[in-house]
Amino acid sequence: MATRSQTAAVLLAGALALAACGSGGAQAPAAQSGAKTLVIDTSFDLKTADPGRTYEPTGLIVGKATYETLLTFEGADVTKPVPALAESYELSEDGKVVTLKLKQGATFADGSPITADDVVFSLNRVRDMKGTPSFLLDGVEVAKTDDTTVTLTSKAANPALPYILPNPALGILNSKVAQANGATADAQDKAEQYLNANSLGSGPYTIESFNVSSQVVLKANPKYHGTKPTYDKVVIRNVEAATQKLNVQRGDSQVALNLSGDQVTGIPSTLQVKKTASANVIFLLANQNSGVSKTTPNPKFVEAVRKGVDYAGLLELAGEGATLAPGVIPSQLLGALPAGEAPKRDVEGAKAALAASGLSNPTVKLEFPSELTVNGLSFQPLAERVQANLKEVGITVDLAPAPVSVALDNYRNGKEEMGLWYWGPDYPDPSDYLVFTPGKTVGERAGWKAGSDKTIEESAEKAAAAVGDDARKEAYADMQRKLNAAGPFIPLFQPSQNIVTAASVTDVEYHPVWTVDIADLGAK
């Protein structure tokens, strides 16, 4: 997988997960007398428990529970990293150096102390194994300053680094035990099989059993140096959405993570439903390559589409909990545009723009993945609604659904005339959305080459170099406004993330990176 292409990675992995899901899941083991067991049903997107290789949603849930990172986020707030294994951190004024002071007294699950050497080895291993998450530390040098201090140095300003460090893929492992079982900081690493059966972290849980197709069982870490988690055992089962609903209603599980807006309608009041906008942004693209289309590169055509879409109608389709997307950066992240800047439909303005384009009754092809769902939503009804909206404006849209492997190939290679896709954050920082500018990953997918729009490219460079929350917030907002005015992307909405739980489960928060923090869940 190309780095910084979560859309591609998640779509492909999601499709594989959909194909792998059975109609049910393995039964939870019987709870020990007096022990508290939590059963979580989810549709597995899981490949490994090795933190240096994991980047799939289910893997990040497991990684968050079993490994600790230098920094983390408090609850659902991703706008400010807070200390975890590091007791403090400091970003240099030029944004190139992050200095972290390590917390003293923290231990791994086997009771051995966590050292600066463990930190350096763990981070270098992620970067140099060249696994899926290695891009998170591209160009970052990790060094031990002394027994309690580690520095991360980037060649260019990298103010996103404190927002990247909470990713469970950057969990710190016991380097001595890991190396004794095949771990190396290069592509020759052979520790994955061992790490799938043994937790070498310091998190609140350890792995009791791990199966990528059926279930993962976690048990509380008795040596955990933080607040003891509520549940002694957690069973995470691979269950398709329809069965998740049945299980949570029957009390066979206490948490269901993958129900759509339609599926949570009619959930009995004895259950709790946490509805919040996910961090996924669904968007349209209009290809700017004249070799692909003679129509979509026309800026007035793009304006006609932008004004012709019925955003409020799409939001109704998305269901309760979804929210409009004023820009490509989702509402949870620093730099998101305020909700008041969300676009509104303007049919007359769209018709005027189309007239000004010089195009007469244009016909375009809209491609999208046919069998994929995002937060329980299928792309087909969304595409049909866009088709009907644009017909009113004078644009004929031919729908071209395709299996995800075909659609993904066309999307990645910039062959789609128009596309309907989504982007989820690789990490919760606005720098992950620089990919929507000319010459970058998603820009190229829209046929938008480097040099296509100097104004937008300069605003992106300014945003990338900005240091400090206020400066970054302003710079990324400016970049998005310029993208909205002249770019080939039309952000539509953020789908709802629905988490259904038994009434006994408390403190449920949706997180854009690890979905839920199991150790935060309480009971009443």
Secondary structure by P-SEA (a helix, b strand, c coil): cccccaaaaaaaaaaaaaaaccccccccccccccbbbbbbbcccccccccccccccaaaaaaaaaccccccccccccccbbbbcccccccccccccbbbbbbbccccccccccccaaaaaaaaaaaaccccccccccccbbbbbccccbbbbbbcccccccccccccccccccaaaaaaaacccccccccaaaaaaccccccccccccccccccbbbbbbccccccccccccbbbbbbccaaaaaaaaaaccccccccccccccccccccbbbbbbbcccccbbbbbcccccccccccaaaaaaaaaacaaaaaaaaacccbbbbcccccccccccccccccccccaaaaaaaaaaacccbbbbbbbcccccccccccaaaaaaaaaaaaaaacbbbbbbbccaaaaaaaaaaccccbbbbcccccccccccccccccccaaaaaacccccccaaaaaaaaaaaacccaaaaaaaaaaaaaaaaacccccccbbbbbbbbbcccccbbbbbccccccccccccc
